[in-house]
Every structure is written in structure tokens, then in C-alpha cells.
């Protein structure tokens, strides 16, 4: 509600959207001062700032973000492109990105690539540049040449692993170190025949390869031989793939005494197979996952897992992207390594 200020200081309200000049009139200041308070500029007294905020609350004024962004030649929207929203890590990460973007006055357009290169390329080249000021992309299938040929005018931040060093700002965790820590935990419990579900011995340096490298470092540092047969690739990183991989491992002798699963979906699927086959966890085998999705806290047994700092990843990605949007030609490319920690739960004796 907004209206005019009467001679005795009261307000005649009408059904209309309040404007900056209405706030200024109510607070007894200039529209420029109101703008300075809204944008949190310095050199405004606390008394004046309080009066303006009181007026904003009283009138129900809301900043017209769309109008402000369009005046700057921007939309106020950014794109988040992830492989699969039904993989809990990505849906949980999306929640954090959207919250951070909202805090920074931006709207997030959510795009699911399904890990298909053509869809990742569409995101990388700005399929919706008329709507979006920049892209946060978690790629699975991009090739090194894809980054070299992308539209450099569109700010891009990559999450996870990238096809080649440089080319864009990047946010991720130290996957080699994280996998090594998880493997060292299993070794400390006396496990010696540790299988890797979702691992990769060869191929480009994707997440699966990096985590396998960390596992291998820990195994060899413990004086044990690296056995490629214990590295089990999967078609996808879903519950059913973990269940199938665990079943295949149990058909062979000798059986593993621990499973390092490269995401929690694989680990939870493996737990189901182990239960169905009468294998106790953590008695017969220990199981460790990656990502610390919410379901890992409620499985039986609860799942030991590597927990990436998802809020930090979201903050860093949004911050880097907005910096590129606001100042596209300044500053060197940044590679932000977010934190992680090993959370020990029941599946490995916690």
C-alpha cells in the first residue's frame, strides 16, 4: 500500500507498488539517499539509514531487481547446469547454489545435462544467453577442445573436474587427497583387500580417475600391491549400479574386505546387496562412500563418507561467477579448492 503524506504526517494509502520517491517522502530524505541505503553505500549516517529502513518496512517497498539489472544490460539470472537432479549430491548442491544466489540478489535457472556432451556444450555456449548472465557447469563429457572454442563473452565457472587446466574459473575438492584419506581409514581398521566401486585405472583425469589415484597412493604407501581387478567401473553412479557391482565382486574369490564407493548412491546400493547376501557391515566388510548425502545418515548401518563442503562450493562458485559478470576482463583465472572431511559412521565401525 502506498499513497500521499498528509499535512499532519499521516498517510493516505492506495493499492499501488511503492516507489523510491515514496520511500524518500516518507523518510524525509532524497531519492538518491534511499538508493544509497538500498545499495549499502558508505557515508550515510546511521540515523538516516534507520529512517530509510523504517520507511521501507512501513511501505512494504521491494527493490526492483529486474529493472536494475536490465538497466545494466543484465538479466539478474544465472544458470546452474548439473548432470542429474535425481543424484542427491547435485540436488543438495543446487539448493546451496540457489540460496547463495538469492542472497546475492540473483535468480538461478536450473538445467539438467544428463552428462550428455551436446547438452553440456549447449550450456557452455549459453543456450539461454538472452536470459542468463553466466553459467555454473558441472561437466562429465566435455573435451579439452570444448573449453578452447567456447564463447569467451559468457562467464563460466566449472564444478568438479574440468577437461583441461585453465580456460575457466573452477571450484572443486581435492579428490586425490580425499580418496587417500578414506582408504587410509580402511587400512587403519586392518582392511587389506579394498575394492573401489566406480573407479577408473585409465582414461582422462575425471573424478573417478582422481579418486582411484588417491586410493592407489594409500595402498602403495601401506606396502600393499595395487590390484587392478579390485577397481570396478560402473555404467552410472546410481543405487542399482552399486548393487550390481557389489554382487559381481562377491561372485569372485577372494572376496574384498572393504568397499570404497566413489559416491554415496553406489555405497547405499552396495549395502543392499550385502544385506541380501547375509554379509555383515562392518563385520565382514567395511563400506565408505563419497558426498555425505542426507540418506547416508539414515541408512542401516549409517554410512561412513567423505563430506565435501557443499555450502563453500556454492559460495565460491556464485562469487567467482558474479565477479566475472561484473568485471569480465580483470583478474587471473581462479581454482578454488573447497574443504572436505571424513565422517566415520557405523559402516566402518563408527
C-alpha positions as MATLAB code, in Angstrom:
seq = 'XXXXXXXXXXXXXXXXXXXXXXXXXXXXXXXXXXXXXXXXXXXXXXXXXXXXXXXXXXXXXXXXXXXXXXXXXXXXXXXXXXXXXXXXXXXXXXXXXXXXXXXXXXXXXXXXXXXXXXXXXXXXXXXXXXXXXXXXXXXXXXXXXXXXXXXXXXXXXXXXXXXXXXXXXXXXXXXXXXXXXXXXXXXXXXXXXXXXXXXXXXXXXXXXXXXXXXXXXXXXXXXXXXXXXXXXXXXXXXXXXXXXXXXXXXXXXXXXXXXXXXXXXXXXXXXXXXXXXXXXXXXXXXXXXXXXXXXXXXXXXXXXXXXXXXXXXXXXXXXXXXXXXXXXXXXXXXXXXXXXXXXXXXXXXX';
ca = [
       0.000    0.000    0.000;
       1.227    3.493   -0.769;
      -0.195    6.967   -1.024;
       0.470   10.576   -0.137;
       1.676   12.144    3.068;
      -0.883   14.494    4.594;
      -0.099   17.784    6.304;
      -0.335   16.199    9.747;
       2.122   13.450    8.810;
      -0.416   10.717    8.217;
      -0.528    8.692    5.063;
      -3.448    8.198    2.699;
      -2.850    4.710    1.337;
      -3.846    3.373   -2.065;
      -3.261   -0.026   -3.674;
      -0.081    0.557   -5.670;
       3.512   -0.590   -5.668;
       5.626    1.849   -3.618;
       8.456    3.596   -5.428;
      11.754    5.026   -4.254;
      10.314    8.547   -4.242;
       7.524    7.331   -1.921;
      10.108    5.929    0.479;
      12.081    9.179    0.250;
       8.994   11.264    1.023;
       8.061    9.073    3.984;
      11.607    9.205    5.411;
      12.099   12.898    4.661;
      15.186   12.356    2.521;
      16.066   12.490   -1.163;
      15.526    9.550   -3.567;
      19.320    9.431   -4.003;
      19.755    8.849   -0.265;
      17.238    5.989   -0.397;
      19.198    4.467   -3.283;
      22.425    4.783   -1.297;
      20.881    2.949    1.661;
      19.446    0.190   -0.549;
      22.858   -0.358   -2.139;
      24.577   -0.229    1.258;
      26.808    2.681    0.269;
      29.018    4.296    2.871;
      28.773    7.897    4.054;
      25.135    7.607    5.145;
      24.546    8.330    8.815;
      23.073    5.603   10.978;
      20.158    7.875   11.851;
      19.333    8.429    8.174;
      19.861    4.752    7.369;
      17.462    3.759   10.158;
      14.834    6.247    8.939;
      15.016    4.896    5.389;
      14.778    1.288    6.543;
      11.792    2.168    8.717;
      10.125    3.732    5.665;
      10.907    0.671    3.524;
       9.326   -1.614    6.117;
       6.315    0.622    6.650;
       5.545    0.916    2.936;
       6.464   -2.640    2.005;
       8.912   -1.400   -0.621;
      10.756   -4.064   -2.616;
      13.803   -3.466   -4.783;
      13.017   -3.930   -8.479;
      15.972   -6.211   -9.188;
      14.871   -6.937  -12.748;
      14.686   -3.270  -13.652;
      18.041   -2.521  -12.065;
      19.751   -5.421  -13.856;
      18.216   -4.581  -17.222;
      19.442   -1.002  -16.899;
      22.910   -2.520  -16.543;
      22.431   -4.733  -19.615;
      21.963   -7.851  -17.483;
      19.106  -10.145  -16.578;
      19.931  -10.825  -12.935;
      19.756  -14.564  -13.644;
      22.462  -17.232  -13.760;
      22.360  -20.827  -14.977;
      23.305  -23.891  -12.962;
      23.848  -26.923  -15.211;
      24.284  -30.287  -13.481;
      24.200  -33.889  -14.774;
      21.301  -35.390  -12.831;
      18.970  -33.890  -10.274;
      17.932  -37.339   -9.006;
      21.520  -37.888   -7.841;
      21.227  -36.399   -4.380;
      24.630  -34.688   -4.359;
      23.592  -32.455   -7.265;
      20.159  -31.639   -5.867;
      21.686  -30.773   -2.485;
      24.374  -28.666   -4.159;
      21.721  -26.920   -6.272;
      19.875  -25.976   -3.089;
      23.010  -24.298   -1.722;
      23.732  -22.503   -5.021;
      20.173  -21.197   -5.216;
      20.298  -19.978   -1.621;
      23.601  -18.181   -2.207;
      22.390  -16.651   -5.462;
      19.212  -15.450   -3.745;
      21.317  -13.865   -1.022;
      23.224  -12.027   -3.748;
      20.031  -10.892   -5.492;
      20.181  -13.355   -8.390;
      17.778  -15.956   -9.760;
      19.015  -19.413  -10.811;
      17.903  -21.175  -13.980;
      18.370  -24.906  -13.416;
      19.424  -27.113  -16.350;
      19.912  -30.888  -16.333;
      22.523  -32.074  -18.841;
      22.293  -35.824  -18.081;
      26.053  -35.869  -18.646;
      25.500  -35.659  -22.422;
      28.212  -33.707  -24.206;
      25.796  -31.939  -26.557;
      23.762  -30.668  -23.627;
      26.896  -29.614  -21.749;
      28.066  -27.768  -24.872;
      24.703  -26.028  -25.088;
      25.183  -24.789  -21.540;
      28.815  -23.860  -22.147;
      27.929  -21.789  -25.194;
      24.994  -20.119  -23.479;
      21.833  -21.715  -24.864;
      19.888  -19.079  -22.953;
      22.156  -16.045  -23.056;
      19.113  -13.847  -23.582;
      18.036  -14.898  -20.095;
      21.294  -15.696  -18.263;
      24.340  -13.610  -17.349;
      26.641  -16.600  -16.716;
      26.850  -20.347  -16.176;
      27.937  -22.641  -13.362;
      28.510  -26.018  -15.010;
      29.328  -29.458  -13.616;
      30.636  -31.327  -16.683;
      31.038  -35.051  -17.264;
      31.617  -35.328  -21.008;
      33.281  -32.102  -22.199;
      36.510  -32.489  -24.173;
      39.592  -30.249  -23.806;
      38.870  -28.550  -27.124;
      35.372  -27.610  -25.964;
      36.707  -25.084  -23.470;
      39.137  -23.633  -26.005;
      36.342  -22.935  -28.513;
      33.653  -21.686  -26.150;
      32.155  -18.199  -26.343;
      34.547  -16.207  -24.156;
      31.969  -13.478  -23.629;
      29.877  -15.740  -21.413;
      31.270  -16.079  -17.864;
      31.588  -19.760  -16.854;
      32.593  -21.457  -13.613;
      33.199  -25.215  -13.704;
      32.442  -27.515  -10.789;
      34.022  -30.898  -10.113;
      36.678  -31.814  -12.620;
      37.460  -29.951  -15.806;
      38.739  -31.385  -19.091;
      41.924  -29.311  -19.084;
      43.653  -26.904  -16.718;
      42.863  -23.249  -17.269;
      40.209  -21.832  -19.557;
      37.661  -21.058  -16.837;
      37.377  -20.452  -13.136;
      36.938  -23.728  -11.272;
      35.659  -24.937   -7.894;
      36.131  -28.445   -6.524;
      37.633  -30.525   -3.754;
      40.981  -32.318   -3.647;
      39.679  -35.676   -4.833;
      43.048  -37.416   -4.672;
      43.597  -36.412   -1.068;
      40.004  -37.215   -0.072;
      40.160  -40.725   -1.532;
      43.537  -41.314    0.071;
      42.146  -40.315    3.481;
      39.167  -42.644    3.062;
      41.459  -45.530    2.065;
      43.837  -44.847    4.948;
      40.864  -45.047    7.292;
      40.009  -48.510    5.960;
      43.645  -49.608    6.207;
      43.780  -48.407    9.819;
      40.972  -50.841   10.572;
      43.015  -53.743    9.245;
      41.328  -53.949    5.860;
      43.719  -55.113    3.169;
      41.620  -56.139    0.183;
      39.801  -52.916   -0.575;
      37.720  -52.681   -3.755;
      36.832  -49.400   -5.486;
      33.289  -49.189   -6.860;
      33.084  -46.691   -9.705;
      36.857  -46.433  -10.099;
      38.941  -45.965  -13.237;
      42.549  -47.003  -13.832;
      42.874  -45.397  -17.264;
      41.335  -42.515  -19.154;
      41.330  -38.763  -18.683;
      41.625  -37.192  -15.263;
      37.984  -37.192  -14.289;
      36.669  -37.543  -10.761;
      36.711  -41.345  -10.978;
      40.331  -41.411  -12.083;
      41.484  -38.891   -9.461;
      39.794  -40.746   -6.635;
      41.273  -44.016   -7.858;
      44.699  -42.372   -7.865;
      44.215  -41.352   -4.223;
      43.202  -44.912   -3.341;
      46.267  -46.268   -5.124;
      48.588  -43.875   -3.309;
      47.290  -45.062    0.057;
      47.518  -48.751   -0.888;
      51.078  -48.478   -2.135;
      52.160  -46.287    0.794;
      50.981  -49.112    3.076;
      53.269  -51.538    1.233;
      50.404  -53.406   -0.436;
      50.235  -54.283   -4.118;
      47.825  -52.350   -6.290;
      45.368  -54.832   -7.834;
      43.547  -53.518  -10.893;
      40.890  -56.249  -10.575;
      39.672  -54.550   -7.406;
      38.875  -51.365   -9.337;
      35.338  -51.864  -10.620;
      33.963  -49.419  -13.215;
      30.220  -48.766  -13.385;
      27.874  -47.572  -16.122;
      26.404  -44.857  -13.911;
      26.562  -43.718  -10.293;
      23.115  -44.848   -9.202;
      21.836  -47.152   -6.460;
      21.372  -50.078   -8.853;
      24.919  -49.756  -10.207;
      26.340  -50.075   -6.708;
      24.141  -53.106   -6.023;
      25.239  -54.807   -9.249;
      28.928  -54.039   -8.741;
      28.870  -55.439   -5.208;
      27.102  -58.592   -6.409;
      29.726  -59.110   -9.124;
      32.553  -58.726   -6.602;
      31.024  -61.320   -4.281;
      30.942  -63.866   -7.083;
      34.756  -63.879   -7.211;
      37.326  -65.280   -4.824;
      38.915  -63.973   -2.749;
      36.233  -61.527   -1.621;
      37.086  -57.940   -0.741;
      37.037  -56.963    2.921;
      36.097  -53.329    2.252;
      34.390  -51.228   -0.410;
      35.435  -47.678   -1.257;
      32.471  -46.383   -3.245;
      33.002  -43.232   -5.270;
      29.620  -41.791   -4.385;
      27.012  -42.476   -1.728;
      24.468  -43.842   -4.204;
      26.874  -46.644   -5.115;
      27.593  -47.285   -1.447;
      23.930  -47.481   -0.456;
      23.192  -49.817   -3.351;
      26.119  -51.995   -2.282;
      24.806  -52.089    1.292;
      21.537  -53.511   -0.006;
      23.320  -56.333   -1.868;
      25.484  -57.141    1.158;
      22.383  -57.315    3.351;
      20.581  -59.608    0.897;
      23.573  -61.941    0.775;
      23.897  -62.126    4.531;
      27.175  -60.163    4.772;
      27.518  -58.075    7.901;
      28.716  -54.481    7.747;
      31.091  -53.628    9.362;
      31.742  -57.227   10.403;
      32.521  -58.934    7.092;
      33.173  -55.743    5.130;
      33.568  -52.035    5.739;
      31.850  -49.641    3.341;
      32.790  -45.997    2.684;
      31.087  -43.564    0.302;
      31.562  -40.041   -1.062;
      29.351  -36.932   -0.889;
      27.579  -37.186    2.506;
      24.081  -37.024    1.048;
      21.266  -36.901    3.575;
      20.335  -40.564    3.041;
      23.799  -41.649    4.224;
      22.906  -40.548    7.764;
      19.760  -42.691    7.882;
      20.845  -45.945    6.214;
      21.280  -49.094    8.304;
      24.123  -49.119    9.062;
      24.730  -45.395    8.730;
      27.335  -44.694    6.061;
      30.902  -43.521    6.554;
      31.542  -40.972    3.813;
      33.667  -38.123    2.523;
      31.731  -34.884    3.011;
      32.582  -32.092    0.544;
      31.842  -28.664    1.950;
      28.809  -28.048   -0.265;
      27.982  -24.610    1.186;
      31.562  -23.478    0.496;
      31.439  -24.855   -3.043;
      28.221  -22.931   -3.686;
      29.533  -19.686   -2.159;
      32.784  -19.860   -4.134;
      31.083  -20.714   -7.434;
      28.498  -17.937   -7.197;
      31.089  -15.417   -6.016;
      33.525  -16.227   -8.844;
      30.757  -16.073  -11.436;
      29.450  -12.720  -10.234;
      32.982  -11.319  -10.216;
      33.329  -12.331  -13.887;
      29.948  -10.857  -14.723;
      30.761   -7.536  -13.044;
      34.437   -7.326  -14.102;
      34.921   -9.719  -17.047;
      38.383   -8.507  -18.050;
      40.103   -8.306  -14.687;
      41.918  -10.851  -12.579;
      43.530  -14.166  -13.408;
      41.542  -17.390  -13.541;
      40.971  -18.917  -10.135;
      40.977  -22.526   -8.987;
      39.190  -22.732   -5.643;
      39.751  -25.907   -3.629;
      36.891  -26.363   -1.178;
      37.245  -28.301    2.033;
      36.172  -31.854    2.796;
      36.176  -34.176    5.799;
      35.829  -37.855    6.516;
      32.731  -38.623    8.581;
      33.073  -42.006   10.264;
      29.766  -43.780   10.896;
      28.594  -47.327   11.542;
      29.535  -48.829    8.172;
      33.207  -48.711    9.175;
      32.914  -49.129   12.907;
      31.952  -45.621   13.888;
];
